[in-house]
Amino acid sequence: MFKWLENHHRKEILKQPFPVQWREILKDRVTHYSFLNSDEKNHLEQLVQVFIAEKKFEGCNGLEITDEIRVVISAGACLLILGLPHDLFRKLITIIVYPSTVFTPPPRAGLFITQSLIVEHPQTAILGQAFMSGPVILVWDAVRREARHPESGHNVVYHEFAHYLDMLDGVADGTPGLHSREQYRIWADVFSREFFQLRRKSKKGKKTFLDAYGAKNEAEFFAVATEFFFDKPVQMQKKHKALYDVLSDFYLQDTAERERHCKRNA
């Protein structure tokens, strides 16, 4: 019954044509949109239309939520699930958007800290943050810049929504819900090898293809790898083919071939 209501609700949303101005935003502000074929563009637009209808966007620090903000963020999130079940984000209600870098508040002082003991707790600058039960927090100036410039290898929307996918099984461990037992086996082998290789090289200060931030822990490694899978897929396939392949098998997308095909036909 509830599944029927959900599907009926979404069918009603999709009876409305995709707004022309939203499509122009995708063309002008989301570089990856140009890599998609016509069927993929149509599917992404449907996902974006449903996502915007179902989620609540809240602006902070004076930021006014516009169609550009809704569409660019939704496109990045929905690109991750272009080949996956469309209801993976169903439990997410709110996306909080700040205009620029956010500083997390320092932790509250514990009961054992007295006036004679001063403990410094520096604030941490963040561009995004995802929580297991929501919300997802994003910084708009980073979102806007990175959607236009995938060559940077950084995309905070991909990163935070990869975290959200990872946490759907109740734990942030760098392993989202996979499609088969065999896939779990291959994933564990490849991700472990690649993660510890990145950690060893980053500790020695060696240059790495993947951002060294991915060496922090397994959850960050998956989020960083996701950014590169969508932003720099051709290079990733050449430099880290096994990692590319397991991500391709999970997301059910061949982003490297998509980018090559687009550039061949440009």
C-alpha positions as CSV (number, residue, x, y, z in Angstrom):
1,M,0.0,0.0,0.0
2,F,2.7,2.5,1.0
3,K,4.8,1.5,-1.9
4,W,1.9,2.2,-4.3
5,L,1.3,5.6,-2.7
6,E,5.0,6.4,-3.1
7,N,5.0,5.4,-6.7
8,H,1.7,7.2,-7.3
9,H,3.0,10.4,-5.7
10,R,6.1,10.3,-7.9
11,K,4.1,9.6,-11.0
12,E,2.1,12.7,-10.2
13,I,5.3,14.8,-9.9
14,L,6.6,13.5,-13.2
15,K,3.4,14.4,-15.0
16,Q,4.7,18.0,-14.9
17,P,7.2,18.7,-17.7
18,F,10.8,19.3,-16.6
19,P,11.2,23.1,-16.3
20,V,13.1,24.6,-19.2
21,Q,15.0,26.9,-16.8
22,W,16.2,23.9,-14.8
23,R,17.5,22.2,-17.9
24,E,19.4,25.4,-18.8
25,I,21.0,25.3,-15.3
26,L,22.1,21.7,-15.9
27,K,23.6,22.6,-19.2
28,D,25.4,25.7,-17.9
29,R,26.4,24.7,-14.3
30,V,26.8,20.9,-14.2
31,T,29.6,19.8,-16.5
32,H,28.8,16.1,-16.1
33,Y,25.4,16.6,-17.6
34,S,27.0,17.2,-21.0
35,F,28.6,13.7,-20.8
36,L,25.2,11.9,-20.6
37,N,23.4,10.4,-23.6
38,S,19.8,11.4,-24.2
39,D,18.3,8.6,-22.2
40,E,20.6,9.3,-19.2
41,K,19.8,13.0,-19.3
42,N,16.1,12.2,-19.3
43,H,16.5,9.8,-16.4
44,L,18.6,12.3,-14.4
45,E,16.0,15.0,-15.0
46,Q,13.3,12.7,-13.6
47,L,15.4,11.9,-10.5
48,V,16.1,15.6,-10.0
49,Q,12.5,16.5,-10.4
50,V,11.4,14.0,-7.7
51,F,14.4,14.9,-5.5
52,I,13.5,18.6,-5.4
53,A,9.8,17.8,-4.8
54,E,10.6,15.5,-1.9
55,K,13.4,17.3,-0.1
56,K,13.6,20.4,2.0
57,F,16.4,22.9,1.2
58,E,17.3,25.3,4.0
59,G,19.6,28.3,3.5
60,C,21.8,29.4,6.4
61,N,23.7,32.6,7.2
62,G,21.5,34.7,4.9
63,L,21.7,32.4,1.9
64,E,18.5,32.4,-0.1
65,I,17.6,29.1,-1.7
66,T,17.3,29.5,-5.5
67,D,16.4,27.1,-8.3
68,E,20.1,27.1,-9.2
69,I,21.0,25.8,-5.7
70,R,18.3,23.1,-5.8
71,V,19.1,21.9,-9.3
72,V,22.9,21.8,-9.0
73,I,22.8,20.0,-5.7
74,S,20.1,17.6,-6.7
75,A,21.9,16.7,-10.0
76,G,25.1,15.8,-8.1
77,A,23.2,13.7,-5.6
78,C,21.1,12.0,-8.3
79,L,24.0,11.3,-10.6
80,L,25.3,8.8,-8.0
81,I,22.1,6.8,-8.2
82,L,21.6,7.1,-12.0
83,G,22.0,3.3,-12.2
84,L,20.8,2.4,-8.8
85,P,17.3,2.1,-7.1
86,H,15.8,5.6,-7.2
87,D,14.5,5.4,-3.6
88,L,17.9,5.2,-1.8
89,F,17.6,8.8,-0.6
90,R,14.0,8.3,0.6
91,K,14.7,8.8,4.3
92,L,16.7,12.0,3.7
93,I,14.5,15.0,4.4
94,T,16.7,18.1,4.7
95,I,19.7,19.6,2.9
96,I,21.2,22.5,4.7
97,V,23.2,25.0,2.6
98,Y,25.7,27.6,3.7
99,P,27.0,30.3,1.4
100,S,30.7,29.6,2.3
101,T,33.0,27.6,4.5
102,V,31.5,26.5,7.8
103,F,33.4,26.1,11.0
104,T,32.2,23.4,13.3
105,P,31.7,24.5,16.9
106,P,34.4,23.3,19.4
107,P,33.3,20.4,21.6
108,R,31.7,21.4,25.0
109,A,34.0,21.4,28.0
110,G,33.9,18.2,30.0
111,L,33.1,18.1,33.7
112,F,36.7,17.6,34.7
113,I,38.0,20.8,33.1
114,T,38.5,23.5,35.8
115,Q,39.4,27.2,35.5
116,S,43.0,26.3,36.2
117,L,43.2,24.0,33.2
118,I,42.8,25.6,29.7
119,V,42.3,23.2,26.9
120,E,42.2,24.5,23.3
121,H,39.7,23.0,21.0
122,P,40.2,24.6,17.5
123,Q,37.2,24.8,15.2
124,T,37.3,22.8,12.1
125,A,36.5,24.2,8.6
126,I,34.2,22.0,6.5
127,L,32.7,22.2,3.1
128,G,30.1,19.5,3.8
129,Q,28.9,16.9,6.3
130,A,26.5,14.0,6.2
131,F,24.6,12.4,9.1
132,M,23.2,8.9,9.2
133,S,19.6,10.1,9.7
134,G,20.2,13.4,7.9
135,P,20.6,16.2,7.2
136,V,23.3,16.7,4.6
137,I,25.1,20.0,5.0
138,L,26.8,21.6,2.0
139,V,28.7,24.8,1.3
140,W,27.3,26.5,-1.8
141,D,30.4,28.2,-3.2
142,A,32.2,24.9,-3.2
143,V,29.2,23.1,-4.8
144,R,28.9,25.7,-7.6
145,R,32.7,25.7,-8.3
146,E,33.1,21.9,-8.3
147,A,30.1,21.2,-10.4
148,R,31.6,23.3,-13.2
149,H,35.2,22.0,-12.8
150,P,35.3,18.2,-12.5
151,E,39.0,18.3,-13.5
152,S,39.8,19.3,-9.9
153,G,38.8,15.9,-8.7
154,H,36.8,17.4,-5.9
155,N,33.0,17.5,-5.5
156,V,31.5,17.9,-2.1
157,V,28.1,16.8,-3.3
158,Y,29.4,13.5,-4.5
159,H,31.5,13.2,-1.4
160,E,28.7,13.7,1.2
161,F,26.1,11.7,-0.7
162,A,28.6,8.9,-1.0
163,H,28.8,9.0,2.8
164,Y,25.0,8.9,3.0
165,L,25.0,5.8,0.7
166,D,27.7,4.2,2.9
167,M,25.7,4.8,6.1
168,L,22.4,3.3,4.8
169,D,23.4,0.0,6.4
170,G,23.8,1.7,9.8
171,V,27.6,2.1,9.8
172,A,30.1,4.4,8.1
173,D,32.7,1.8,7.1
174,G,33.4,2.6,3.4
175,T,31.3,-0.3,2.2
176,P,27.8,0.6,1.0
177,G,25.1,-2.0,0.3
178,L,26.5,-4.1,-2.6
179,H,24.7,-6.2,-5.1
180,S,26.0,-9.7,-4.3
181,R,28.2,-11.8,-1.9
182,E,30.8,-12.0,-4.6
183,Q,30.9,-8.3,-4.9
184,Y,31.6,-7.9,-1.2
185,R,34.5,-10.3,-1.5
186,I,36.1,-8.4,-4.4
187,W,35.3,-5.0,-2.8
188,A,37.1,-6.0,0.4
189,D,40.1,-7.2,-1.5
190,V,40.5,-4.2,-3.8
191,F,39.5,-1.5,-1.3
192,S,41.7,-2.8,1.4
193,R,44.7,-2.9,-0.9
194,E,44.1,0.5,-2.4
195,F,43.3,2.1,1.0
196,F,46.5,0.9,2.7
197,Q,48.5,1.8,-0.4
198,L,47.2,5.4,-0.2
199,R,47.9,5.5,3.5
200,R,51.5,4.3,3.1
201,K,52.2,6.8,0.3
202,S,50.6,9.7,2.0
203,K,52.5,9.1,5.3
204,K,55.7,9.2,3.3
205,G,54.6,12.4,1.6
206,K,54.6,10.8,-1.8
207,K,52.4,12.2,-4.6
208,T,49.2,10.2,-5.0
209,F,46.4,10.3,-7.7
210,L,43.7,10.0,-5.1
211,D,43.4,12.8,-2.6
212,A,45.4,11.9,0.6
213,Y,42.3,12.8,2.7
214,G,41.0,9.4,1.7
215,A,43.7,7.8,3.8
216,K,42.0,9.1,7.0
217,N,39.7,6.1,7.3
218,E,37.7,3.7,5.1
219,A,34.6,5.9,5.0
220,E,36.6,8.8,3.7
221,F,38.4,6.6,1.2
222,F,35.1,5.5,-0.4
223,A,33.9,9.1,-0.5
224,V,37.1,10.4,-2.1
225,A,37.2,7.4,-4.5
226,T,33.6,8.3,-5.6
227,E,34.7,11.9,-6.3
228,F,37.4,10.7,-8.6
229,F,35.2,8.0,-10.2
230,F,32.9,10.7,-11.4
231,D,35.3,13.6,-11.9
232,K,38.4,12.0,-13.3
233,P,37.3,8.6,-14.5
234,V,39.6,8.1,-17.5
235,Q,42.7,8.8,-15.4
236,M,41.3,6.6,-12.6
237,Q,40.7,3.7,-15.0
238,K,44.3,4.0,-16.2
239,K,46.0,4.4,-12.8
240,H,43.7,2.4,-10.5
241,K,41.8,0.0,-12.8
242,A,40.7,-2.5,-10.1
243,L,39.3,0.3,-8.0
244,Y,37.6,1.8,-11.0
245,D,36.0,-1.5,-11.9
246,V,34.6,-2.2,-8.4
247,L,33.1,1.3,-8.3
248,S,31.7,0.8,-11.8
249,D,30.1,-2.4,-10.7
250,F,28.6,-0.8,-7.6
251,Y,27.3,2.4,-9.3
252,L,26.4,0.5,-12.5
253,Q,27.9,3.2,-14.5
254,D,30.9,3.4,-16.9
255,T,31.9,7.0,-16.3
256,A,35.2,6.7,-18.2
257,E,33.6,5.4,-21.4
258,R,30.9,8.1,-21.0
259,E,33.5,10.8,-20.9
260,R,35.5,9.4,-23.8
261,H,32.4,9.0,-25.9
262,C,31.4,12.6,-25.2
263,K,34.8,14.0,-26.1
264,R,35.0,11.8,-29.3
265,N,31.7,13.3,-30.4
266,A,32.4,16.9,-29.3
